[in-house]
Amino acid sequence: MDEQAFDAFYAGSVGRLIGQLYAMIGDRAEAQDVVQEAFVRAWERRAALDKDGAPEAWVRTVAYRLAVSRWRRVRTSLTFAKRQGPPPDVPAPDDHRVLLVAALKQIPAAQRRAIVLHHLCDLEVKQVAEETGSPVGTVKAQLSRGRTALARLLADTELDPHAGRVSEVERG
C-alpha cells in the first residue's frame, strides 16, 4: 500500500473504527487514542497490509488489543496502589519554600536545574556537570547567573538575607 492508498484508507475508515472501538470499550477518548496508535503501527507495516486483504480488521484488532493492554496496566497499577495503602499526609509547603519555588520558576531552565542540583540535591559542581552533560565551566556560569537572578527576585522578601537589616547610614 503506497502513501496515497494509505491516506485514503485512513480517511475512509478512521471514523468508523473509532465508533466501533468506542462501542467495544465504552470510552470515546480511549477509542480515539488506541485507533490512532493502531494506525501508526499500520503505517509502519503498510506494505504488508495490502497483502493481508483486510487492513481495517487488522487496525481494529490492534486497537482493541492496545485498549486491553492499557486496562491491564491500569488494573495492575491500581492493585499496587491498594497494597501500598493511603499516601502519607504531607504537610503544606512553608512560606519560604513557596517563595523559593516561585522565584526558581522565573529563571531560565538550565540555571534552575543547576541551582536545584547543586544547592537542593547537594551535588558538587562536577556531579552537576556530569548529570546535565554540560562542561564544568558552563555549570559554574549557570550557578552564578542563577544565584544573581534569584537574589534579585528574592530581594525584600523573607528570604533576602539583607531584609530587615539597618545600614550604618540609616542608624545615623
N, C-alpha and C positions, 0 to 999 in steps of 0.2 A: 504494500500500500504506500503510495507516494504521499508527499506532504499535502497536496491538494485533495486527494482522496480522503486522507485522514481528517483534514479540516471539514470536509463535507460530512463525513461520518460523525464527527464530534457535534457539529451544528445540528445535524438531524436527529441525534439520539440523546444528547446530554439532558434535555428537559424531561424526556420520557424516563430515562434511567434515574434521575433524581426523584421523580414521582414514585417510581417502583420501589426504590430503596427507602423512601420516606414511609411508604405503606408497610414495608417489611420491618423497619426498625423503630418507627414512631417518632423520630426526631429529625425535623427538616434540616436544621443546620448540620447535624452529623451526616445526614444523607448527602448534602452538598459537598461536605469535606471528603467523604470516602469516595464519592464518584469522581471528584476532581483528582484525587490521588490515584485512583484506578486508571484514569485517562493518562496521567503522567506515565504510569507503567506501560500502558498500551502504546503510547508514543515511542517509548524506548524499544518496543518489540513490534512495531508496526509492520515490518516486513513479514513477520510470521503470522500476524493476524489475518492477512488476506488469505493465506493458505488454510487457516482453520475453517473459514467459511461462516463463522458465527461470532464476529468481533463484539457485537453487542452483548451476547451471552457471556463472553469472556470478561468484559468490563463489569457486567453486573455481578458475576461470581467473585471477581477480585474485590469489588467494592463491598459486597456482603462479608467476605472473609476479613477485610480490614475492619469493618464495624464490629464483628465478633471478637477480633483480636483486641480492639480498644476496650470492649466491655470486660474482657478478661483482665486486662491491665488495671482497669478501674476497680474491678472487684478485688483483685489481689491487693491493690493499694488500700482499699477500704478495710479489708481484713487485717492488714498490717497495722493500720491506724487504730483499729479497735483494740488490737492486742497491746498497743502502746498505752492506751488509756488517755484520759483527757490531758491536754497540754498543761504544763505548769503555769501558774499565774505569773505573769511578767509585769513588773511594776512599770508605770508610765515613765518615760524618759524625763530626767530632771531638766530644769530650765537651761542649764549650761550646755547640755548635750543638744537640745533643740537649737540653741543659738549657733553652736558649732556646725551642726549639720546644715543649717540654713546658709551659713557663710560658705561652707565647702561646696554647696550646690552652685555657687556663683563664680567659682574659679574654673579654669579650663580642666577638662577631664584628666589630662596627663599629670598636671600639678596635683589635682585632688588625689589621684591614685598614689602618687609618690608620697604625699603627706600622710595619707592613711597607712600605707605600708610601713613607712618609717616611724611615725610617731604613735600610731594606734596599735599596729601589729608588732612593734618593736624590732623591725628588721634593720640590719645595718645597710648602709648605702650600697655596698657591693651586692647584698642579697636582693635589694630592691631592683638593682640593675639587672640581675640575673632573671628575676621573676618577670620583669617588664620587657626584657630583651633590648634594653637601652644601654648605651655606654654610661659608665660611672659619672663622667662629666655632665652628661645630659641630666641624669638624676639629681646631681648636686644643683644644677641650674633650676630644675623644676622645683626642688625643695626651697631654694632661696626665693624664687619668684612667688611660689605658693604661700610661703610664710609672710612675705611682704604684702601680698594681696589680702591674706586673712587678717593681718594686723590692721590694715586699712578698713576692712569690713567690720571688724570687731571693736573698732575704736569707740569709746564712750559706751560700751556695754559692760555687763558684769564680768566678761572675760578679758577686758582690757586691763593689763597689769598696771597701767598708769592712771586708770579711772579712780577718782576719789582721792588722789594724792594732791597735796597742796604744794605748789612750787615755792622756791625761795622768794621769788618776786611777789607772789600773792601773799606770802606771810608778812612781807613788808618790813 
